Amino acid sequence: MSKTGSRTDLREKQIETLIRLKDEGLDIIYLVSDSASTSKVKPFLARFPESVVNVGIAEQNLVGVAAGLANMGFIPFTGNAAPFLISRSAEQIKVDVGYSHANVKLNGMHAGFSYGLDGITHHEVNDISVMRGCPPLTIFAPCDGRECARMTEYAARTQGPFYISLNSGSFPDITDEDAHWTPGNPVQVAAGHDLTVICLGTAVHDALEAAATLKNRFAMDMFALSSIRPLAGDRLADSVRKTGRVLTVEQHSTHGGCGSLVAELIAEKGMNARLLRLGVPEGSYTKNTSSTFNKRFFGLDAPGIIRAIDDLVKLT
C-alpha cells in the first residue's frame, strides 16, 4: 500500500482515462441519459463532441443503444446514476448486454449512499447483488482513483460486458502508483494476525480510519474487495484461516454483496471462522438523509467499525 495520496473523484479519473484512450485510437463512445453532470463527462464531450450520445431520461434506451453500438464495433461506456441504471434497465442489461455478451461498459454512478439528501429513490445498495445475477458481466468497485483508471483501461481493452460501481466523492489514493494491477486480486492495505477486514470498494477508507485508532490494540489483515467478478479468493481464504475472525464492510445490502461473497467463500472452503457483516441489513431501506448520517446509522463510519471489531473479538 502506498502512503495516502491526493484525493481524486473516481468519475473524473475515469473520464481522464477515457480521453487518453480515445487519443490512443480506441473507438470509445460515451452514452448518458441526461446525466452529463453525474458522469463528469464534460471534458470528454469538449474534446470529442461527436462521441457522446445523450438519449435523454430513458435508461432502457441507453442500454439498448449501447448494445447496438457495440454490435457495430464501437466501445460504448455508459454513465448515469446507479439506481436508475439498475432498477429501470434490468431487462436490457440481462438480454441486450449479458445474454448477448455485448461489449458494453456500464457505469453505476453515485453507488451506495452517495446521492445523500435525495433519499432512498436515489440510493443504490443492491447494484452488486443485481449484477452478480447477470452471468457474463465482469464487476468492479474501485477503491481509489488510481485503481479506477486501471479498471477503466482494462475494461476498454477487454472484449465483453462490464459493470463498474462508482461511489461519488473524492477519495485519497491508497494503492501504489506503480503497482501491477491484476483483475481478480483483492487489494491488501494492512497486515496483521488478529482479524480480517474485507471492504467493498471505497468502504475501505472508513475501515482504515478505524484501524488507525485501534493500531495499539489489534493488528488486522485488511483488503479492499474491488474486483468482484473475477475474484481470486485464495488470499482472502489464507487470511481467514490465519485469523479466524472476519468483518465485512460495505455501503450495500448485506444480501448479495461483499458480505455474501465472503460467507460463500468461508462455506465453500469449509473454514471455521466467525463472520460479522456490516452493511444495510437485509430487508431494510436506507434513510432519507445524508451519506454521513446513513454511514453513522448503519455503523459504517469509523466509530461503527470500531464497535463492530470490539464485538467480533468478544464473540470469539
N, C-alpha and C positions, 0 to 999 in steps of 0.2 A: 504493500500500500504506500502511496506517496503521501507526503505531508499535505495538509489541506491547502488547496489552491484557490484561485479566484472563483467567484460564484458565476455560474452560467445558467441561462434558461435553456432547457432541453430542446424546445421548439426552435429557438434561434440557432442553436448549434446544428440542428438537423437541416435547416434551410441553408445555412452557410456551407454545409457539406454537399447539399444537392446542387448549389451553384457551382462549386468546384467540379463536381462530377459532370455536370452539363457542359462546362468549359472543356472537359476532357473528351467530350464526344458522346456521352451516354444520352440516349434519346428519351429523356425524362419529361413527363407531363405531370403537372400538379393540378389536382382537382379539389375544389372547395364547394361547399353548399352554403353560400352566403356567409362564409367563415374565414375571410381573409385575415381578420384581426386575431381570431382564435388560433389560427395556424401559424401566424407570424410570417406569412408567405410574401409580404410586400417587397422585400429586397429581390426575391426571385422573380416576382412579377415585373419589377422595374427593369431587370436585365433581359428577361425572356417573356415579354407580354404575350407572344403567340403560343406559349407553352403552359399557360394557366387557363383552366376551364372552370367557370363558376356556373353550376347548374341551378342555383337558387336553392330555396329551402325545400329540398326534395332529395332526402338521403338515400331512398331506394334507387332513385335515378342516378345518384352519384356513383353507387357501387356498380350498377349495370353499365353505365358509360365507361367506367374504369375497366371493367372486364372486356368490353368491346375494343377499347384502345389497346389493351394487352394482346388481344387476338390479332390486331393489326401490326404488332411488332414493337409498340411503344413500351416504355417502363412507367406505368402510372402510379403515382403516390397520391393518396387522399389525405386531406387534413380537415377534420371537423371534430366537434365535441363528442367524446366517447359515449355519453348516454344516448345521443340521438343516432349515432352510428350503430350501436349495439341493439337498441330497442326497436328502431324503425327499419333496419336493413337486414334483419336476421335471415330472412329467406334468400335475399340476394347474395349475402355472404356465403350461405350454405350451398346454394346451387350455382350461381354465376361465377363465384370465386373458388370456393372449396371443392365442390364436386367436379368442376371443370378444370381444376388445377391452374387457374389463370394466374398470370404473372403480375398480380396486383399487390401493392404495398399499402396496407390500411394503417392509418394512424388514429389512435383514440386519444384526443386531447382532453385536458382537464380531468384526468382519471382520479379516482378517489374522491376526496372532499374538496378538491382544489377550486371548484366553482364557488365555494363559500356560501355567501348570503343568498344566492339564487336557489338554494334549497334542494330538497330530495329529487325534484324533477330533473335537476342538473347534476346531481352527484352520481357517480358511476362506480359502484363497488362490486360489480358482478362481471366485469368485462373478461377477466382471465377465465372465470368459470365457463362463460358462454363460448369463448373462443377455443377453450380446450375441447369443447364438444364438436368442433369442426376439424375433422381428422388431418387434412393436409397442411394446415397453417403452421408455419414457424411463428413462435410467440416470444416477444422480448418485452422487458420492462426495465430500461436502463436506469442505473443508479446515479449517473452524473453526465455532464456534457461530453466529456471525452468518450465515455462508453456509448453514448447516443450517437456520436459521429461514427464510431466504428461499426455499430449495428446498422446504421443507415447505409453506409457504404457496402457492407456485406449484403444487405437486402437488395440494393440496387444492382449489384453484380451477380446475384444468385437467382437462377430461374425458380419461379414458384411463388405461391401466396404467402404473405407475411402479415402479422399484426404486431404493432408496436404501441405499447401503452405508455403514455407520456403524462406524468404528473406535472402540472403547471407550477411555475415559480422558479426561482433561482436557487441553485444548489452548489456547494463547493465541490471542486474536483478532488476526488479521493482515490481514483485509480491512477496508476503510474502512467506518466506521459509517454514513455517509450515501451510500455508493456506489450507483449504479444497477446492479442485477443483471439480466443477460440470459442466459437459458439458451443453452448452446452456447459461450459465451465462456470460454476459459481465463483464470485469474486470474494476472496478471503481478505478481510480488512483488519482482523485482530486474531491473535492466537492465545490459547490458554487451555486449561485442563478441567476447570470446574463445571462448565456448562457450554452448550452450543446454542448460539443465537442465529437464526436464519430469517432474513428480512426480504420482503418483496420490493425490489427496485429502490426508490428513494426513501422508503421507510428506514433504511439503514442509517440515515443521518440522525434520526432521533435516538436510535439504539446506540450509536457511537457517543452521543451526548450522555446517555445513561451510563455507558461503560466508563467514561472519564470520571464520573462521580464515584463509581464503585471500584476504581482501579486498585485501591488498597484492601479490598475485601474479596473480590472474585477476579479470576483470570479466565477470559472467555475466548472460545473459538467463535468468530463472528463472520457471517457470509452475507453478501448481497445476492439474492436469487434473482438475477436479471435475464437469464436465458431459461425460459420455462419449457419450451419445446424447440430444440432438443434440450435435454438435461442429462449430463453425465453425473450420476448420483454417488459415485464411489467416494469422492472427497467428503461429501456430507455424511455418508454412511460411516466412514472411518472416524470422523469426529464424534458422531453419535455413539459409536461403540466405546470410544475413549472416555466420554464424559457421562453418558447415561442420562443426561438431563437436557431437554431441548425446549427452547422458546421460539415460537414463530411470531413475526410482527408484520402486519400488512394493513394498508388502507384499502381493505377489500373485505368482502364477506368471508367468514371462516369456512364457508361452503365453496369448495372448488378452486380455491386459490393456493397460496403458499402453504398454509396450514394443512390443507388436504393433501397436497403433494408430499409433504414431509411425513404425514401419517401413513400414506400409502407406501412410502419408501421404508419406513420402520416395519410395517406389517409384512411387506413382501420379502424383506431380507431377514425376517424373524428376529429382530433385535429387541432386547429387553431395555426399554428406555421410557422415562417419564416425559410426556409431551404436554406443554401448555401452549394454547393458541391464542394470540391477541389479534383481534380484528373486530369487524362488525358482526355480532353474534348472529348465527343463522336464524332467519325469521324476523330480523329487526330492520327497520329503516334508519337512515341517518337522521340527524336533526337539522331543522331549517335555520341554520345559523352558520357561523364562520368555520373555516377549516381548523383554526386554533381551538375553538370550543369543541368541535367534533373529536379532535385528537384527544383532548383532555377527557371528554365524556366517556370515550371508549378505551381509555387507558393506553393510548398510542403515542403520547408525548413522553419525554424523558422521565418525569416523575412516575407515570403509569408503568413504564417499562421497568423502572427500579422496583416498584411494588411487586410486579409480576415475577421478577427474578427472586426476590425475597420469598415469595410464596412458593415458587418452584423448588427452591433449596429446602424450605421447611417440609414440603411434601415428601422429600426423599431423605 
